[in-house]
Every structure is written in C-alpha cells, then in structure tokens.
Amino acid sequence: MKLYDLELSGNCYKVRLLAALIGVELDIKPVDFLDGAHKRSPVIDLNPFGELPVLVDGEVVLRDSQAILVYLARQYGGHQWWPDGAAQQGEVMQWLSTAANEIFNGPNAARLVDKFGSALDKERALAVSAHILPLLEQHLQRNEWLALDRPTIADLAVFPYVALGWEGGLTLENYPAIQDWIGRIKQLPGYIDMPGI
Ligand SMILES: N[C@@H](CCC(=O)N[C@@H](CS)C(=O)NCC(=O)O)C(=O)O
C-alpha cells in the first residue's frame, strides 16, 4: 500500500509508526512539499484538500492521519490498537479529536511557525499548548496510556507533535508524566522514530 509522505510531518510519521508497530509494509512515496507537489497531480487527485498524508490501499483512498490510523488499526492491527466496543471506541476517539484540535492548533502550530516560518499566530499556539499540556499531564499522572489502559492509536495520534514541541519553543520540563509516557511509547516493540524525536 502507498503512503504519500513527508518525512518531517508528524501527521505522516504517526501513520508510519503504526504501520511499523503492526508490521504493515508501506510503499513510501515522498512528496516534494517545498515545491508544492501536494497541490498538484497525483496528490491533489487523491486528496482535494491538498494535504499529507494520503494512503492508498487498493481501492481505498484516505486522507487525514487520524482516519488513516483507524483504517490501518481496524484492517490490519486487530483490536489492540482500535477496540471493538462502542464505549471503548468513544474513549479512543476523544483523543483522536484532541490530536486534530488542541494538539494540531497548539504544539504543531508553534512548530510550524518556528521551524517552517508559517504565518500562524504563535501566541495563540502557545496559549492552546498551555491549555492542553497540563490536561495531558494530569491524565497521564493517573494513567499509563491515554485510553483503555493500553497503547492504542490514541497515543500514536497525540504523541508526535507533543514530542516535537521543543521545535516550536515548548518545553516538557514541568511535565514529568508526559515525558515518561513518551519514554513508554519509544519502548514499544517495532518503534521507529523521525527527525526531531
Ligand atoms: N487533518 C490532517 C492535517 C494534515 C496536514 O495539515 N498536513 C500538512 C502536512 S503535516 C499539510 O499537508 N499541509 C499542507 C497545507 O495545509 O497546505 C491530518 O491529520 O492528516
């Protein structure tokens, strides 16, 4: 299966990471992001939003890293990574939404400004980060994993931009439970890293 990919993207990395953890082989198609290749054919034909990652598995074409995590986990990972029960799915889903909202607009946005010169509001990104990181810390002081007392795609969705936050001027110095959680993720069998993590 093909992954249209950007090595420095945390959203692409979370897909590569799950694939590695569940033993799915990806045919990585690097996209020349700086040249705007994600806004041209073939990527724009697969994802009219013009964003990476994009996964193509036979007839299945998916955009959005959270959606791709759900698909890969459900199709190839068994119930460990994406549970079967409604309440359990809801518990994981809470964190997928957090990844797409607070983490995307907080640590990810701060990094985009500092590392890639994006014209985003850095103050807002820091304010969103200052809201979500203590909540994450409190949750992880009481729980080893974000959902279901085990590693799931909830952890993989939230982890990359939290771990990359230092590239946006954030520090995890005051968040020991987050640091320990990152350490646990790095110990998972099959774990792979990305530049900056
Ligand atoms: N919700 C999407 C966001 C994807 C996203 O923003 N991707 C970035 C790279 S990390 C991108 O392609 N940006 C291009 C653009 O916004 O024009 C996801 O989780 O995959």
The ligand as an SDF file (V2000), in Angstrom:
LIG
                    3D

 20 19  0  0  0  0  0  0  0  0999 V2000
   -6.0590   16.7650    9.4960 N   0  0  0  0  0  0  0  0  0  0  0  0
   -4.9740   16.4140    8.6340 C   0  0  0  0  0  0  0  0  0  0  0  0
   -3.9970   17.5860    8.5380 C   0  0  0  0  0  0  0  0  0  0  0  0
   -2.9280   17.2730    7.5390 C   0  0  0  0  0  0  0  0  0  0  0  0
   -1.9720   18.4200    7.3670 C   0  0  0  0  0  0  0  0  0  0  0  0
   -2.1730   19.5610    7.7800 O   0  0  0  0  0  0  0  0  0  0  0  0
   -0.8880   18.0710    6.6880 N   0  0  0  0  0  0  0  0  0  0  0  0
    0.1220   19.0400    6.4040 C   0  0  0  0  0  0  0  0  0  0  0  0
    1.4620   18.3660    6.4820 C   0  0  0  0  0  0  0  0  0  0  0  0
    1.7580   17.8660    8.1550 S   0  0  0  0  0  0  0  0  0  0  0  0
   -0.1160   19.5280    5.0030 C   0  0  0  0  0  0  0  0  0  0  0  0
   -0.1460   18.7390    4.0810 O   0  0  0  0  0  0  0  0  0  0  0  0
   -0.2830   20.8350    4.8220 N   0  0  0  0  0  0  0  0  0  0  0  0
   -0.4550   21.4030    3.5440 C   0  0  0  0  0  0  0  0  0  0  0  0
   -1.3660   22.5470    3.5380 C   0  0  0  0  0  0  0  0  0  0  0  0
   -2.0300   22.7860    4.5540 O   0  0  0  0  0  0  0  0  0  0  0  0
   -1.4270   23.1970    2.5060 O   0  0  0  0  0  0  0  0  0  0  0  0
   -4.2610   15.1620    9.1410 C   0  0  0  0  0  0  0  0  0  0  0  0
   -4.3320   14.8830   10.3430 O   0  0  0  0  0  0  0  0  0  0  0  0
   -3.6640   14.4480    8.3420 O   0  0  0  0  0  0  0  0  0  0  0  0
  1  2  1  0
  2  3  1  0
  2 18  1  0
  3  4  1  0
  4  5  1  0
  5  6  2  0
  5  7  1  0
  7  8  1  0
  8  9  1  0
  8 11  1  0
  9 10  1  0
 11 12  2  0
 11 13  1  0
 13 14  1  0
 14 15  1  0
 15 16  2  0
 15 17  1  0
 18 19  2  0
 18 20  1  0
M  END
$$$$
